[in-house]
Every structure is written in C-alpha cells, then in structure tokens.
Amino acid sequence: MLENGENKVIDMGRREGLELMNRLYTEAVALNYWLYDTKTKIWLSPPEFKNIYSRYLSPAESIRNFVVKDPIEGLDAAYKQIENLKERLEEFNRRVIEYYKSGGSFRK
C-alpha cells in the first residue's frame, strides 16, 4: 500500500498527464490534424489518441513524444520512403542480374 505522499505524486502525475493529453487532443481537433509519436513513428487520430491514453495511470510518460501534425505530411513522407525503397530494390535487382549474366556463379 502506498503512503500518502506517494499517492499525491501519482495523482499529480496523472493530473499533469491528463492536462497534456487534453491540450494535445484539443489542438489536434481544432487544426483537424492527427497526433504523431516521434519515438515510435505511430500516427493516431484524435479519438484514437484520447481513447488509448485516457486509460493510462500516468499518461504524461506515455505521451511525452507526441506532436500534433498534419497527417498529409505523414503520407508524403511514407510515399517518399516507398519510392526510395523501390529505387534501391530496382538497383539491387539490376546488379544481381548483371552479376549472373556476366558469369557469376549461383550458390545452391
């Protein structure tokens, strides 16, 4: 069982966390943006964010890395990553084909 002082610290952390969560949520809704976790690279809509993090004992620890961002930025970045990977794959494929066409051996 926690002593009185420990309860106050937990309550204070929860209150601060809930205030931060509500500020992020309110800003995202007002801007019609989403919430992005810069650490895990996860995007959440405002309702998803509030539903998940309102249940945490100390949401401040869990939402510290969230920022409010335009989800179109995330889509653009994802498409750029896919294009980059596609180009790298095509270059690698070309090199493998050239290697074996020029007499390289294939290991079994």
N, CA, C and O atoms as a DFTB+ gen file, in Angstrom:
432 C
 N C O
     1  1       0.831      -1.182       0.000
     2  2       0.000       0.000       0.000
     3  2       0.878       1.250       0.000
     4  3       1.886       1.294       0.706
     5  1       0.518       2.245      -0.767
     6  2       1.304       3.459      -0.869
     7  2       1.029       4.395       0.289
     8  3      -0.084       4.469       0.809
     9  1       2.078       5.111       0.680
    10  2       1.885       6.119       1.717
    11  2       1.228       7.350       1.104
    12  3       1.208       7.500      -0.118
    13  1       0.703       8.211       1.929
    14  2       0.001       9.411       1.461
    15  2       0.813      10.224       0.464
    16  3       0.279      10.629      -0.569
    17  1       2.082      10.472       0.741
    18  2       2.930      11.263      -0.148
    19  2       3.066      10.624      -1.524
    20  3       3.056      11.324      -2.537
    21  1       3.191       9.309      -1.567
    22  2       3.320       8.616      -2.844
    23  2       2.037       8.728      -3.649
    24  3       2.089       8.884      -4.869
    25  1       0.887       8.652      -2.995
    26  2      -0.398       8.822      -3.674
    27  2      -0.492      10.198      -4.315
    28  3      -0.971      10.336      -5.440
    29  1      -0.035      11.212      -3.597
    30  2      -0.097      12.579      -4.122
    31  2       0.765      12.718      -5.368
    32  3       0.363      13.372      -6.330
    33  1       1.946      12.108      -5.359
    34  2       2.835      12.180      -6.526
    35  2       2.170      11.513      -7.726
    36  3       2.195      12.056      -8.831
    37  1       1.577      10.342      -7.517
    38  2       0.906       9.639      -8.604
    39  2      -0.281      10.457      -9.107
    40  3      -0.473      10.603     -10.314
    41  1      -1.088      10.999      -8.164
    42  2      -2.233      11.818      -8.557
    43  2      -1.784      13.045      -9.337
    44  3      -2.406      13.406     -10.336
    45  1      -0.695      13.698      -8.884
    46  2      -0.197      14.878      -9.570
    47  2       0.282      14.512     -10.976
    48  3       0.000      15.226     -11.939
    49  1       1.004      13.400     -11.087
    50  2       1.484      12.965     -12.399
    51  2       0.328      12.639     -13.330
    52  3       0.374      12.948     -14.520
    53  1      -0.690      12.024     -12.793
    54  2      -1.863      11.690     -13.611
    55  2      -2.574      12.966     -14.043
    56  3      -2.976      13.087     -15.200
    57  1      -2.735      13.915     -13.133
    58  2      -3.411      15.169     -13.466
    59  2      -2.635      15.917     -14.555
    60  3      -3.227      16.397     -15.522
    61  1      -1.321      16.013     -14.397
    62  2      -0.489      16.683     -15.407
    63  2      -0.560      15.956     -16.736
    64  3      -0.617      16.583     -17.794
    65  1      -0.557      14.635     -16.680
    66  2      -0.648      13.838     -17.899
    67  2      -1.971      14.037     -18.611
    68  3      -2.022      14.161     -19.835
    69  1      -3.042      14.066     -17.828
    70  2      -4.363      14.272     -18.426
    71  2      -4.491      15.677     -19.017
    72  3      -5.119      15.862     -20.059
    73  1      -3.897      16.661     -18.349
    74  2      -3.914      18.026     -18.885
    75  2      -3.161      18.089     -20.212
    76  3      -3.627      18.705     -21.170
    77  1      -1.984      17.441     -20.260
    78  2      -1.204      17.410     -21.503
    79  2      -1.979      16.685     -22.593
    80  3      -2.034      17.147     -23.733
    81  1      -2.578      15.546     -22.243
    82  2      -3.351      14.788     -23.219
    83  2      -4.496      15.639     -23.773
    84  3      -4.729      15.661     -24.981
    85  1      -5.207      16.339     -22.885
    86  2      -6.319      17.176     -23.324
    87  2      -5.856      18.344     -24.192
    88  3      -6.535      18.703     -25.154
    89  1      -4.716      18.937     -23.867
    90  2      -4.175      20.025     -24.706
    91  2      -3.833      19.520     -26.101
    92  3      -4.179      20.153     -27.099
    93  1      -3.151      18.374     -26.169
    94  2      -2.793      17.799     -27.471
    95  2      -4.050      17.443     -28.264
    96  3      -4.155      17.750     -29.452
    97  1      -4.986      16.802     -27.602
    98  2      -6.240      16.401     -28.242
    99  2      -6.990      17.622     -28.771
   100  3      -7.425      17.636     -29.923
   101  1      -7.138      18.636     -27.937
   102  2      -7.883      19.842     -28.315
   103  2      -7.216      20.543     -29.495
   104  3      -7.897      20.987     -30.419
   105  1      -5.900      20.641     -29.469
   106  2      -5.176      21.280     -30.570
   107  2      -5.351      20.491     -31.872
   108  3      -5.581      21.072     -32.933
   109  1      -5.241      19.176     -31.779
   110  2      -5.388      18.336     -32.971
   111  2      -6.784      18.484     -33.569
   112  3      -6.927      18.605     -34.786
   113  1      -7.802      18.476     -32.730
   114  2      -9.185      18.618     -33.217
   115  2      -9.376      19.992     -33.847
   116  3      -9.978      20.106     -34.915
   117  1      -8.870      21.034     -33.197
   118  2      -9.039      22.399     -33.706
   119  2      -8.383      22.579     -35.069
   120  3      -8.912      23.285     -35.927
   121  1      -7.230      21.942     -35.269
   122  2      -6.494      22.075     -36.533
   123  2      -6.897      21.026     -37.565
   124  3      -6.496      21.101     -38.726
   125  1      -7.692      20.049     -37.136
   126  2      -8.053      18.915     -37.983
   127  2      -6.799      18.101     -38.347
   128  3      -6.656      17.618     -39.470
   129  1      -5.900      17.967     -37.368
   130  2      -4.654      17.225     -37.519
   131  2      -4.729      15.934     -36.708
   132  3      -5.726      15.655     -36.041
   133  1      -3.662      15.164     -36.780
   134  2      -3.531      13.929     -36.026
   135  2      -2.386      14.071     -35.041
   136  3      -1.692      15.088     -35.018
   137  1      -2.193      13.036     -34.224
   138  2      -1.104      13.024     -33.247
   139  2      -0.075      11.990     -33.679
   140  3      -0.408      10.858     -34.029
   141  1       1.191      12.414     -33.643
   142  2       2.290      11.588     -34.134
   143  2       3.289      11.383     -33.011
   144  3       3.737      12.344     -32.386
   145  1       3.636      10.128     -32.757
   146  2       4.637       9.795     -31.749
   147  2       6.002       9.783     -32.424
   148  3       6.284       8.912     -33.246
   149  1       6.843      10.743     -32.079
   150  2       8.143      10.886     -32.732
   151  2       9.096       9.744     -32.383
   152  3      10.072       9.514     -33.096
   153  1       8.822       9.033     -31.299
   154  2       9.683       7.920     -30.893
   155  2       9.310       6.628     -31.613
   156  3      10.176       5.941     -32.155
   157  1       8.015       6.299     -31.618
   158  2       7.578       5.032     -32.206
   159  2       7.132       5.171     -33.656
   160  3       6.917       4.172     -34.342
   161  1       6.991       6.417     -34.125
   162  2       6.567       6.718     -35.502
   163  2       5.131       6.260     -35.774
   164  3       4.802       5.870     -36.894
   165  1       4.292       6.308     -34.757
   166  2       2.887       5.896     -34.878
   167  2       2.003       7.130     -35.002
   168  3       2.194       8.117     -34.292
   169  1       1.029       7.063     -35.914
   170  2       0.036       8.121     -36.087
   171  2      -1.273       7.679     -35.457
   172  3      -1.691       6.532     -35.617
   173  1      -1.924       8.596     -34.734
   174  2      -3.231       8.322     -34.152
   175  2      -4.176       9.475     -34.451
   176  3      -3.789      10.641     -34.366
   177  1      -5.413       9.150     -34.799
   178  2      -6.432      10.190     -34.936
   179  2      -6.715      10.726     -33.536
   180  3      -6.422      10.045     -32.553
   181  1      -7.277      11.925     -33.419
   182  2      -7.577      12.445     -32.079
   183  2      -8.443      11.500     -31.235
   184  3      -8.130      11.302     -30.061
   185  1      -9.528      10.902     -31.782
   186  2     -10.302       9.978     -30.938
   187  2      -9.507       8.737     -30.517
   188  3      -9.647       8.273     -29.385
   189  1      -8.679       8.200     -31.410
   190  2      -7.848       7.046     -31.044
   191  2      -6.907       7.423     -29.904
   192  3      -6.780       6.698     -28.917
   193  1      -6.250       8.573     -30.060
   194  2      -5.314       9.060     -29.052
   195  2      -5.989       9.189     -27.689
   196  3      -5.486       8.676     -26.689
   197  1      -7.120       9.871     -27.656
   198  2      -7.815      10.095     -26.383
   199  2      -8.311       8.781     -25.792
   200  3      -8.211       8.576     -24.582
   201  1      -8.837       7.901     -26.610
   202  2      -9.339       6.614     -26.137
   203  2      -8.221       5.786     -25.508
   204  3      -8.417       5.176     -24.457
   205  1      -7.067       5.763     -26.137
   206  2      -5.953       4.950     -25.631
   207  2      -5.336       5.570     -24.383
   208  3      -5.168       4.887     -23.372
   209  1      -4.997       6.852     -24.444
   210  2      -4.194       7.443     -23.377
   211  2      -4.993       7.972     -22.193
   212  3      -4.397       8.311     -21.171
   213  1      -6.291       8.054     -22.286
   214  2      -7.078       8.472     -21.123
   215  2      -7.158       7.352     -20.091
   216  3      -7.560       7.589     -18.952
   217  1      -6.780       6.142     -20.477
   218  2      -6.840       4.993     -19.567
   219  2      -5.541       4.774     -18.801
   220  3      -5.513       3.976     -17.864
   221  1      -4.465       5.463     -19.177
   222  2      -3.171       5.256     -18.530
   223  2      -3.156       5.859     -17.133
   224  3      -3.780       6.890     -16.884
   225  1      -2.438       5.207     -16.225
   226  2      -2.300       5.715     -14.863
   227  2      -1.545       7.043     -14.878
   228  3      -1.924       7.990     -14.189
   229  1      -0.483       7.101     -15.666
   230  2       0.294       8.333     -15.781
   231  2       0.536       8.618     -17.252
   232  3       1.611       8.311     -17.769
   233  1      -0.438       9.199     -17.936
   234  2      -0.308       9.383     -19.378
   235  2       0.830      10.312     -19.797
   236  3       1.264      10.259     -20.947
   237  1       1.322      11.157     -18.899
   238  2       2.404      12.080     -19.266
   239  2       3.623      11.309     -19.762
   240  3       4.250      11.701     -20.745
   241  1       3.956      10.217     -19.085
   242  2       5.100       9.404     -19.503
   243  2       4.877       8.804     -20.888
   244  3       5.818       8.681     -21.673
   245  1       3.664       8.440     -21.181
   246  2       3.348       7.761     -22.428
   247  2       3.185       8.701     -23.614
   248  3       3.372       8.284     -24.757
   249  1       2.843       9.957     -23.364
   250  2       2.540      10.857     -24.481
   251  2       3.570      11.962     -24.658
   252  3       3.374      12.874     -25.461
   253  1       4.641      11.885     -23.930
   254  2       5.683      12.913     -23.975
   255  2       6.222      13.138     -25.393
   256  3       6.612      14.255     -25.734
   257  1       6.245      12.107     -26.204
   258  2       6.829      12.208     -27.545
   259  2       5.808      12.524     -28.636
   260  3       6.159      12.555     -29.816
   261  1       4.560      12.756     -28.263
   262  2       3.540      13.058     -29.264
   263  2       3.583      14.521     -29.681
   264  3       3.796      15.413     -28.859
   265  1       3.378      14.747     -30.969
   266  2       3.232      16.094     -31.510
   267  2       1.996      16.109     -32.401
   268  3       1.582      15.082     -32.938
   269  1       1.420      17.295     -32.543
   270  2       0.258      17.469     -33.400
   271  2       0.769      17.814     -34.788
   272  3       1.505      18.785     -34.961
   273  1       0.378      17.019     -35.780
   274  2       0.888      17.217     -37.144
   275  2      -0.210      16.968     -38.170
   276  3      -1.194      16.273     -37.913
   277  1      -0.007      17.552     -39.324
   278  2      -0.883      17.323     -40.461
   279  2      -0.619      15.901     -40.975
   280  3       0.519      15.592     -41.330
   281  1      -1.624      15.037     -41.026
   282  2      -1.381      13.658     -41.470
   283  2      -0.922      13.571     -42.924
   284  3      -0.329      12.570     -43.327
   285  1      -1.192      14.608     -43.712
   286  2      -0.718      14.610     -45.100
   287  2       0.810      14.586     -45.129
   288  3       1.402      13.986     -46.027
   289  1       1.456      15.236     -44.148
   290  2       2.922      15.178     -44.047
   291  2       3.384      13.732     -43.877
   292  3       4.382      13.319     -44.467
   293  1       2.654      12.972     -43.071
   294  2       2.997      11.568     -42.863
   295  2       2.810      10.745     -44.120
   296  3       3.628       9.879     -44.431
   297  1       1.734      11.013     -44.842
   298  2       1.507      10.293     -46.101
   299  2       2.595      10.618     -47.108
   300  3       3.118       9.723     -47.772
   301  1       2.943      11.911     -47.228
   302  2       4.001      12.316     -48.150
   303  2       5.330      11.643     -47.799
   304  3       6.031      11.143     -48.679
   305  1       5.668      11.635     -46.513
   306  2       6.923      11.010     -46.078
   307  2       6.918       9.516     -46.367
   308  3       7.934       8.959     -46.783
   309  1       5.778       8.863     -46.147
   310  2       5.687       7.422     -46.407
   311  2       5.857       7.122     -47.889
   312  3       6.549       6.175     -48.262
   313  1       5.218       7.937     -48.739
   314  2       5.374       7.730     -50.182
   315  2       6.818       7.930     -50.624
   316  3       7.306       7.202     -51.489
   317  1       7.503       8.905     -50.043
   318  2       8.915       9.129     -50.371
   319  2       9.762       7.931     -49.950
   320  3      10.661       7.514     -50.679
   321  1       9.473       7.377     -48.767
   322  2      10.214       6.200     -48.312
   323  2       9.978       5.011     -49.233
   324  3      10.907       4.274     -49.566
   325  1       8.726       4.833     -49.641
   326  2       8.406       3.721     -50.547
   327  2       9.125       3.905     -51.873
   328  3       9.676       2.948     -52.418
   329  1       9.126       5.124     -52.396
   330  2       9.816       5.399     -53.664
   331  2      11.309       5.138     -53.531
   332  3      11.923       4.561     -54.429
   333  1      11.895       5.558     -52.418
   334  2      13.317       5.325     -52.175
   335  2      13.611       3.828     -52.115
   336  3      14.576       3.360     -52.719
   337  1      12.787       3.079     -51.391
   338  2      12.979       1.625     -51.302
   339  2      12.819       0.961     -52.665
   340  3      13.559       0.038     -53.006
   341  1      11.850       1.435     -53.440
   342  2      11.628       0.882     -54.784
   343  2      12.870       1.105     -55.656
   344  3      13.306       0.197     -56.363
   345  1      13.432       2.313     -55.601
   346  2      14.627       2.608     -56.382
   347  2      15.804       1.737     -55.947
   348  3      16.549       1.232     -56.787
   349  1      15.970       1.562     -54.641
   350  2      17.059       0.724     -54.136
   351  2      16.867      -0.727     -54.552
   352  3      17.830      -1.408     -54.903
   353  1      15.613      -1.206     -54.514
   354  2      15.315      -2.572     -54.931
   355  2      15.617      -2.765     -56.407
   356  3      16.223      -3.763     -56.798
   357  1      15.196      -1.812     -57.225
   358  2      15.445      -1.912     -58.667
   359  2      16.945      -1.913     -58.967
   360  3      17.403      -2.667     -59.825
   361  1      17.704      -1.082     -58.272
   362  2      19.155      -1.044     -58.476
   363  2      19.793      -2.355     -58.039
   364  3      20.659      -2.883     -58.737
   365  1      19.382      -2.879     -56.912
   366  2      19.915      -4.152     -56.439
   367  2      19.567      -5.273     -57.413
   368  3      20.419      -6.102     -57.733
   369  1      18.330      -5.304     -57.882
   370  2      17.883      -6.307     -58.845
   371  2      18.737      -6.234     -60.117
   372  3      19.178      -7.257     -60.640
   373  1      18.961      -5.009     -60.605
   374  2      19.782      -4.819     -61.798
   375  2      21.192      -5.368     -61.585
   376  3      21.733      -6.043     -62.461
   377  1      21.788      -5.083     -60.430
   378  2      23.142      -5.557     -60.140
   379  2      23.205      -7.077     -60.056
   380  3      24.158      -7.683     -60.547
   381  1      22.200      -7.703     -59.436
   382  2      22.172      -9.173     -59.323
   383  2      22.073      -9.792     -60.709
   384  3      22.799     -10.737     -61.018
   385  1      21.179      -9.269     -61.550
   386  2      21.015      -9.801     -62.908
   387  2      22.312      -9.651     -63.696
   388  3      22.749     -10.592     -64.358
   389  1      22.927      -8.475     -63.627
   390  2      24.191      -8.241     -64.339
   391  2      25.285      -9.190     -63.853
   392  3      26.066      -9.703     -64.655
   393  1      25.341      -9.419     -62.560
   394  2      26.344     -10.315     -61.995
   395  2      26.224     -11.718     -62.583
   396  3      27.217     -12.303     -63.013
   397  1      25.009     -12.253     -62.599
   398  2      24.836     -13.605     -63.093
   399  2      24.922     -13.684     -64.593
   400  3      25.336     -14.716     -65.120
   401  1      24.549     -12.637     -65.308
   402  2      24.691     -12.616     -66.770
   403  2      26.159     -12.610     -67.155
   404  3      26.535     -13.169     -68.186
   405  1      26.992     -11.985     -66.334
   406  2      28.405     -11.874     -66.672
   407  2      29.227     -13.052     -66.169
   408  3      30.456     -12.983     -66.161
   409  1      28.583     -14.113     -65.758
   410  2      29.314     -15.333     -65.388
   411  2      29.455     -15.592     -63.917
   412  3      30.112     -16.557     -63.527
   413  1      28.872     -14.779     -63.095
   414  2      28.904     -15.042     -61.658
   415  2      28.229     -16.366     -61.346
   416  3      27.288     -16.761     -62.035
   417  1      28.694     -17.046     -60.327
   418  2      28.110     -18.343     -60.008
   419  2      26.969     -18.181     -59.022
   420  3      26.946     -17.257     -58.209
   421  1      26.038     -19.092     -59.117
   422  2      24.877     -19.097     -58.236
   423  2      25.072     -20.190     -57.215
   424  3      25.212     -21.357     -57.581
   425  1      25.084     -19.843     -55.942
   426  2      25.279     -20.851     -54.890
   427  2      23.985     -21.618     -54.669
   428  3      22.888     -21.059     -54.685
   429  1      24.157     -22.933     -54.460
   430  2      22.994     -23.784     -54.170
   431  2      23.012     -24.184     -52.731
   432  3      22.120     -24.902     -52.279
